[in-house]
Amino acid sequence: MTRKNILVCGANGFIGKKLVKKLKKENHWIRGLDIKESDFGFSEADELIICDLRNLNSCKKYINIQFDEVYQLAADMGGATYIFTGEQHDAEIFHNNAMINLNIIKCCQEAKVKKLFFASSACVYPLYNQADPSDPKCSEDSVYPAFPDSEYGWEKLFSERLYQSFHKNHGLKFMSLGCIIYTELNVPEKEEKRKHRPLYVEKL
């Protein structure tokens, strides 16, 4: 397997840590970016940089080479309690996540990144599709007409369109995947329940 230079944004998060570990097992060189130290143990990234991706200068400083692959997992998320508690965080969630994605996509374009993965969310599904928990409608054609269940979902949908536009206008190869990971405390990793929503896949 060819050794790649890979950037993981949000490298200290729950998914980011597992992704870095997997990529290191494949012998790739990894630069990880995150706004804070990890709550999930030591990072295996070759470089781990604490920075704020809402800041364009930080993005330019660290997305400064032609990475073979960029994994964009960074988000102001904070869990369902943060997203769905009385809408008091909506403005911050939308602003912070939009700034992160606007900065990252522009820097990836300028650095001529070869491939990019964007972590979207199942929150982009219309609220009425989720009315019956026993029968959620998760087909790709059900995303539109758009009516996400939160401002977090609206921003994810906005960013999906953003990445698609950069693919269309600038040829940036990308893949997007919406997912929810349900994890109960003290449940072994192999027993974690996952639900994934394939979104837009460009052949890479």
C-alpha positions in Angstrom: 0.0 0.0 0.0 1.3 3.4 -0.9 2.1 5.6 2.1 -0.1 8.8 2.1 0.0 12.2 3.7 -3.3 12.6 5.4 -5.0 15.4 7.4 -7.7 14.6 9.9 -9.7 17.6 11.1 -11.4 16.8 14.4 -8.7 14.2 15.2 -9.3 14.2 18.9 -13.0 13.4 18.7 -14.6 10.0 19.2 -14.6 9.2 15.5 -11.4 11.0 14.8 -9.4 9.0 17.3 -10.6 5.8 15.8 -9.9 7.0 12.3 -6.3 8.1 13.1 -5.7 4.7 14.7 -6.9 2.9 11.6 -4.9 5.0 9.2 -1.7 4.6 11.3 -2.2 0.8 11.1 -2.1 1.3 7.3 1.3 3.1 7.7 0.2 6.5 6.6 1.6 9.8 7.8 -1.1 11.7 9.8 -1.5 15.3 10.8 -4.3 15.8 13.2 -6.1 19.1 14.0 -8.5 19.8 16.8 -9.6 22.7 19.0 -8.9 20.8 22.3 -7.0 18.0 23.8 -8.6 14.5 23.6 -11.1 13.1 26.0 -10.4 9.6 24.6 -6.7 9.0 25.3 -3.4 9.5 23.5 -3.4 10.4 19.8 -1.5 8.2 17.4 -1.1 11.0 14.9 2.4 11.9 13.7 1.6 15.6 14.3 -1.2 16.7 16.6 -1.9 20.4 16.5 -4.4 22.3 18.7 -5.9 25.1 16.7 -9.2 26.8 15.9 -10.4 26.0 12.4 -12.9 28.9 12.5 -9.8 31.0 12.1 -8.8 31.2 8.4 -5.2 31.9 9.2 -5.0 28.6 11.2 -6.5 26.7 8.3 -4.0 28.2 5.9 -1.1 27.5 8.2 -1.9 23.8 8.6 -3.6 22.9 5.3 -0.4 24.0 3.6 0.6 21.0 1.5 -1.1 18.9 -1.1 -2.4 16.2 1.2 -3.4 13.0 -0.5 -6.5 12.8 1.7 -8.3 15.2 4.1 -11.0 13.9 6.5 -13.2 16.8 7.7 -14.8 15.6 11.0 -14.4 18.9 12.9 -17.7 20.4 14.2 -19.2 22.4 17.0 -21.5 19.5 18.0 -21.5 18.9 21.8 -24.0 16.0 21.6 -27.8 15.9 21.3 -28.3 17.7 24.6 -26.4 20.7 23.3 -28.1 20.7 19.9 -31.7 20.1 21.0 -32.0 22.1 24.3 -34.3 25.0 23.6 -32.5 26.4 20.6 -30.3 28.6 22.7 -27.2 27.4 20.9 -28.5 27.6 17.3 -26.7 30.7 16.2 -23.3 29.5 17.6 -23.7 26.0 16.0 -24.6 27.4 12.6 -21.9 30.1 12.6 -19.1 28.0 14.0 -19.7 25.0 11.7 -20.2 27.1 8.6 -16.9 29.0 9.3 -15.1 25.7 9.8 -16.3 24.3 6.5 -15.9 27.5 4.5 -12.3 27.8 5.7 -11.4 24.2 5.1 -12.8 23.9 1.6 -11.2 27.1 0.5 -7.8 26.0 1.9 -8.1 22.5 0.4 -8.8 24.0 -3.0 -5.8 26.4 -2.7 -3.5 23.6 -1.5 -4.8 21.3 -4.4 -5.8 18.5 -2.0 -6.3 15.3 -3.9 -9.3 13.9 -2.0 -11.6 15.1 0.8 -14.1 13.4 3.0 -16.8 15.4 4.8 -18.7 14.0 7.8 -22.3 15.0 7.4 -25.1 13.9 9.6 -28.4 12.0 9.6 -29.8 15.3 11.1 -30.2 16.5 7.5 -33.3 14.2 7.2 -36.7 16.1 7.4 -38.2 16.1 10.8 -41.4 14.5 9.5 -39.3 11.5 8.3 -38.4 10.8 11.9 -41.9 11.0 13.4 -42.1 7.2 13.8 -39.0 5.9 15.5 -39.8 2.4 14.4 -40.0 3.3 10.8 -37.6 6.2 10.0 -37.4 7.2 6.3 -33.7 7.3 5.4 -33.6 7.0 1.7 -31.4 9.5 -0.1 -34.3 10.9 -2.2 -36.2 11.8 1.1 -33.7 14.5 2.1 -35.5 17.0 -0.2 -37.7 19.0 0.2 -35.4 20.0 3.0 -36.6 20.3 6.6 -33.8 19.2 8.9 -34.5 18.5 12.5 -32.2 21.2 13.9 -30.0 24.1 12.9 -27.1 21.6 13.1 -28.8 19.6 10.4 -29.4 22.8 8.3 -25.7 23.7 8.5 -24.7 20.1 7.5 -27.0 20.4 4.5 -25.5 23.8 3.6 -22.0 22.3 3.8 -23.0 19.3 1.7 -24.0 21.8 -1.0 -20.8 23.8 -0.4 -18.6 20.7 -1.1 -20.7 19.7 -4.1 -20.2 23.2 -5.5 -16.5 23.0 -5.1 -16.5 19.6 -6.8 -18.6 21.0 -9.7 -16.7 24.3 -10.2 -13.1 23.3 -9.1 -13.0 19.5 -9.6 -12.2 18.8 -5.9 -12.8 15.1 -5.4 -14.8 14.4 -2.3 -17.0 11.9 -0.5 -19.7 12.7 2.1 -21.3 10.4 4.6 -24.0 11.1 7.1 -23.8 9.0 10.2 -25.1 8.6 13.7 -23.1 6.5 16.2 -25.2 5.3 19.1 -22.9 4.4 22.0 -23.9 3.5 25.5 -21.4 4.0 28.3 -19.4 1.0 29.2 -20.5 -0.9 26.1 -17.5 -2.7 24.4 -16.5 -1.2 21.1 -17.5 -4.3 19.2 -21.1 -3.9 20.5 -21.5 -0.2 19.5 -24.6 0.3 17.2 -24.0 2.4 14.1 -26.3 3.8 11.5 -24.8 5.3 8.4 -26.4 7.3 5.6 -24.4 7.3 2.3 -24.8 10.7 0.7 -22.8 11.8 -2.3 -19.9 9.6 -3.5 -17.5 10.7 -6.1 -15.3 7.9 -7.4 -11.9 8.5 -5.7 
